[in-house]
Amino acid sequence: MKKKIIAVITGAVILIIAAGRIYWKPESGHKRGEPDVVGTFSINRDENLTVVANRENIEDREAFARELLQMYKDDSFHSTKFSTDRGGYATSLDMNIYLWKEDIEDGGESVMTAEYRPVEYGKDYDVVNNPDKFQLYIDGKEVEE
């Protein structure tokens, strides 16, 4: 009788653990606080990104924008890898940034925008190889270097 009770309890514990792992499984493999790209489209070599910050707030907008720019240059976003086989790196980078993926799904507004634009249009500069030819804008305002 004791063996039956122990077997039933053990089975119940295993089922509870398995159900918990399925029910509370994180939505993706990235870490809280680690930004990620959830959408991208290109027009020619101008790259437009939808980014989730995966954090409650963005305290230093400039530092965060620069972190995203570096992640683009390093191609280190978790869910997106960028191709350079269509002529190279982006000639401009526009990012709409949300705190959480749910904010996008619920139709919420982005919390900030970051743009990395060339100082001279019509040239063949790209954001990786010619960083001195670009200017950072946050929420439409130029950021001084």
C-alpha positions in Angstrom: 0.0 0.0 0.0 2.8 2.4 0.9 4.5 1.8 -2.5 1.3 2.6 -4.3 0.9 5.9 -2.4 4.6 6.8 -3.1 4.2 5.9 -6.8 1.0 8.1 -7.1 2.7 11.0 -5.3 5.8 10.7 -7.4 3.7 10.6 -10.6 1.7 13.6 -9.6 4.9 15.6 -8.8 6.3 14.7 -12.2 3.1 15.8 -13.9 3.1 19.1 -12.0 6.7 19.8 -12.9 6.1 19.0 -16.6 2.9 21.1 -16.8 4.7 24.0 -15.0 7.6 23.9 -17.6 5.1 24.0 -20.4 2.8 26.6 -18.9 5.6 29.0 -17.7 7.9 28.5 -20.6 9.5 31.8 -21.7 8.2 33.1 -25.1 11.7 33.2 -26.6 15.3 32.3 -25.8 16.5 35.8 -25.1 17.0 37.3 -21.7 15.1 40.0 -20.0 16.8 43.3 -20.7 18.3 42.1 -23.9 17.0 44.0 -26.9 15.8 42.1 -29.9 14.5 42.8 -33.4 11.0 41.5 -34.0 10.4 43.0 -37.5 12.5 44.4 -40.3 12.0 45.6 -43.9 14.4 47.2 -46.3 13.9 49.8 -49.1 17.0 49.5 -51.3 19.6 49.5 -48.6 17.7 51.6 -46.0 16.9 49.3 -43.1 13.8 49.7 -40.9 13.7 47.8 -37.7 11.0 47.1 -35.0 12.9 46.5 -31.8 11.7 45.4 -28.3 13.8 46.6 -25.4 12.7 43.7 -23.1 12.8 46.0 -20.1 10.5 48.2 -18.0 12.0 51.5 -19.1 14.9 53.0 -21.0 16.7 55.4 -18.7 19.5 56.6 -21.1 18.0 56.8 -24.6 21.3 57.7 -26.2 23.2 54.9 -24.7 20.4 52.5 -25.6 20.3 53.7 -29.2 24.1 53.3 -29.5 23.8 49.8 -28.0 21.3 48.9 -30.8 23.5 50.4 -33.4 26.4 48.3 -32.2 24.2 45.2 -32.1 23.3 45.9 -35.8 27.0 46.3 -36.7 27.9 43.1 -34.9 24.8 41.3 -36.2 24.1 40.1 -32.7 20.3 40.3 -32.4 18.9 37.0 -31.1 16.0 36.5 -33.6 17.3 38.3 -36.7 20.4 37.9 -38.8 21.1 40.5 -41.5 22.2 39.7 -45.0 24.8 41.8 -46.8 24.6 39.9 -50.1 22.4 42.5 -51.7 25.1 45.1 -51.9 26.4 45.5 -48.4 25.4 47.1 -45.1 22.5 49.5 -44.6 22.8 53.1 -45.9 20.5 54.2 -43.1 18.9 52.7 -40.1 15.5 53.6 -38.7 14.3 51.9 -35.5 10.9 52.0 -33.8 11.5 50.8 -30.2 8.9 49.3 -27.9 9.4 48.1 -24.3 7.8 44.7 -24.7 6.6 42.6 -27.6 3.1 42.7 -26.1 3.0 46.5 -26.6 3.3 45.9 -30.4 0.7 43.2 -30.4 -1.7 45.4 -28.4 -1.3 48.2 -30.9 0.6 50.4 -28.5 2.9 53.3 -29.4 6.6 53.0 -29.6 8.5 54.5 -26.6 11.2 56.0 -28.8 12.7 56.1 -32.3 16.3 56.1 -33.3 17.6 56.9 -36.7 21.1 56.7 -38.0 21.2 58.8 -41.2 24.0 59.8 -43.5 25.1 63.5 -43.4 25.2 63.5 -47.2 22.5 61.6 -49.2 23.3 60.0 -52.5 26.7 58.7 -51.5 27.5 55.1 -51.1 28.2 55.2 -47.4 27.1 52.4 -45.1 26.6 52.4 -41.3 29.3 49.9 -40.6 32.2 51.0 -42.8 31.6 54.8 -42.7 30.4 55.7 -39.2 31.9 59.2 -39.4 29.5 60.0 -42.3 26.4 59.3 -40.2 24.4 61.2 -37.6 22.3 59.8 -34.8 18.8 61.1 -34.2 16.6 60.1 -31.2 12.9 60.9 -31.3 13.7 63.2 -34.3 16.3 65.3 -32.5 20.0 65.3 -33.6 22.4 63.9 -31.0 25.6 65.7 -30.6 28.7 63.6 -30.8 
